[in-house]
Amino acid sequence: MRRCTALGVLLLLVGAACGGAEAPRVPDRPPSRTDDAVVVASFDFPESEILGELYAQALEGAAVPVKRELLLGPRELVEPGLEQGLVDVVPEYLGSALAYLGGEPPDPATEEATRERLAAAFAPLDVRLLDPAPAEDQNSLVVTEGTALVYDLRTTSDLADVAPAFQFGGPPECPDRLFCLAGLERVYDLHFGRFVPLDSGGPLTVAGLRDQSIDVGVLFSTDPHLVGPEFVELQDDRGLQPSENVVPAVRASVLERWGDELRRPLDAVSAALTTEDLRELNAQVVLHGDTPRQAARTWLAQLAAA
């Protein structure tokens, strides 16, 4: 299977980067391709697989032949595959991809400025960016609906008076991260009464909010639990979080080969995809049992009918 082949080569590349003197040399040119299909890849978590399906199905709808390498692995595996031509299209996130490539985030970290820096970082690797989507997957501060009503909380700044009495839950590394507690102290001057180490935007944080063992938690802005009124996402009114818009990263040679036949369907998906849409898609898969392919097909059908 192609996935096994691609993943095997990617693991070999990672081994070369981390191993000793006998590590094999990375080839100067991408491996030869035996067909004309556009290879769409994703990272190894459900949201990325959903995004991969959205872009893959949009291309298939435009009569572009597609192969899938979904759930391929973390960025440390997928990005070398994109650079080496093993995969052609990857749904990326602006700020995270820029940080991975060693770029400095702009100040302020607007979508346009972040995209420009990421495009410049990708250019020597023969990778191009298409138009970003409005959809973003950022760190978000979340409280229950009841807490928001009692304390009149709508923005992160609104926490200033209550933070000393609140328990804050987040990933164990949060106190040292610029986009977590360290940044909240620097940008908002927030000092919580207690930090509770939990998980990275996962079930422990959701459970802590529900059982009131924490008052404020860190979830991702596309978390499916943010669908509905149970939780309230506080607005990042001072712009602590970097821009994390979804954006297709595409091999330059593939974009040159297919031109607008590839660009148009990918840009159409990105133009329509909002953060709320991505929450709903995640909910369909994570909470309601749809496959990423089913969820993507339904969303694209609704887009076509609109």
Secondary structure, DSSP 8 states (H G I E B T S, - for coil): -HHHHHHHHHHHHHHHHHS-TT-----SS----SS--EEEEEESSHHHHHHHHHHHHHHHHTT--EEEEEEEE-HHHHHHHHHHTS-SEEEEEHHHHHHHTT----SS--HHHHHHHHHHHHGGGTEEE----S-B--EEEEEEHHHHHHHT--BGGGGTTTGGG-EEEE-TTGGG-TTTHHHHHHHH----SEEEE--SSSHHHHHHHHTTS-SEEEEETT-GGGSSSSEEE-B-TT--S---BEEEEEEHHHHHHHTHHHHHHHHHHHHH--HHHHHHHHIIIIIT---HHHHHHHHHHHHHH-
